[in-house]
Amino acid sequence: MKLFQQLLVAGASVSLIAPIAAQASDVVNIEEMNSYARSQKKSSRLDSKTFINEVSEDIANLKGRVDGLEARQNNFEAGGFSDTTTMDGKAIFTVGSVDTEDATNLSEGYTGKIMANYTYTMNLNSSFTGDDNLYVRLKTGNHDGWSDIKTPYNTYLVAGTGKSDKLNVDKIWYSTALGERNTIWIGPKIENYYMHATTPSIYKPVLKAFTLGGNAAAYGASTSPGAGWAYNADNGFAISSNFTSQQGKGAPHGLINDQSPTSWATQVGYTQPQYSVSAIMNLKYNGWSDSYFKTSDGSARPGDGSSTNIGLRGWWRPESTGTATPSISVGYDTSETDATGNSNTTAYFVGLTWQDMINADDRIGVAFGQPQKHEDDTVDPFLYEVYYDYPVNDSITVTPAFFGGKSKHGSTGKEVDMTGYVLNTTFKF
């Protein structure tokens, strides 16, 4: 018999014997005892088997309580992270280098050298009604230099983020459905494009400049307080309107006024399984600045910092993958300020994607385009990238890529070439 069971038997025995000992210490009525004995047809003896059933029952009850406690503990641990909250995330290891003659615009000391960096992201989604979502993105990383700064050469990586190794709340907003066709968003850290009703591009880029079909004036955004609304019809038609305000989180100007930098974007689109077209008007006020897909002249325009930006987007994909026909995403932007002269910029983008070509679920990507260019720019800027996504398994993807382009040196005005190489390893969980 195990020590634990012996202790249980001993405890139970003592608990039963104790009352007998207590009664023996009282005044005993012999006659009543004899009368009681004579009234019994037979006597019973106490032996080692007397309490077996009772002790066995006690042990069974105790074991049931222990099992129940363990089950409650397991349920508590499983439900300690709310049943309505899900988490996913990824870590990206990046090794890369950029070569150019213009070390100043690409952070002197970083160009021509191999750098190793990381980005770590966690996405939390919580629902309270089944039709709503509280989204929180936690992010950290240690990118610096060319992979994490806005330059005339557009070397900022999608995988790049400079959080100084500190885990921060990078995005947070709440969205909920209104009926079957409407959705609203509101949040202290959100960007316009998360609230659009139509997906502008299906090209998956390495360079941030190639996100959204060209991250130029029309789709360029900034993480800020904002709100929006979208309507999606069952026939593919969609419309949305939203705003973000860069200084809405605090001093000096606050939210939605005639001083705070604000972006108000309205998009109309039509989507079918194989294709989509959309148009957007983004009104930017009070010195709003964003955009990764631009040149020095494209961002340094005269005027009061207010602009009207029009973007056209479209994409098409074949019925099946694994063929020589790629999916195609295209974009065109035009931007106009209220200044007299030198007020217009344009940009275009083309992205091609082949899937399942060499291995299942792989991806070949090629993109090129003209960054947001000022009409009087003395150099015709150009940017391109080529990459191959190789899925090692369901959770790990390796992406070698190279990119390059040309723009003008900020001080000399001469054309300068740039070439970059990068290897991303992505771990999803």
Buried (B, 14 or more C-beta within 10 A) or exposed (E): EEEEEEEBBEEBBEEBEEEEEEEEEEEEEEEEEEEEEEEEEEEEEEEEEEBEEEBBEBBEEEEEEEEEEEEEEEEEEEEEEEEEEEEEBBBBBBBBBBBBEBBEBBBEEBBEEEBEBBBBBBBBBBBEEEEBBBBBBBBBBBBBBBBBBBBBBBBBBBBBBBBEEEEBEBBBBBBBBEEEEEBBBBBBBBBBBBBBBBBBBBBBBBBBBBBBBBBBBBBBBBBBBBBBBBBBEEEBBBBBBBBBBBBBEEEEBBBBEEEBBBBBBBBBBBBEEEBBBBBBBBBBBBBBEBBBBBBBBBBEBEBEBBBBBBBBBBBBBBEEBEEEBBBBBBBBBBBBBEBEEBBBBBBBBBBBBBBBBEEEEBBBBBBBBBBBBBEEBEBEBBBBBBBBBBBEEEEEBBBBBBBBBBBBBBEEEEBBBBEBBBBBBBBEE
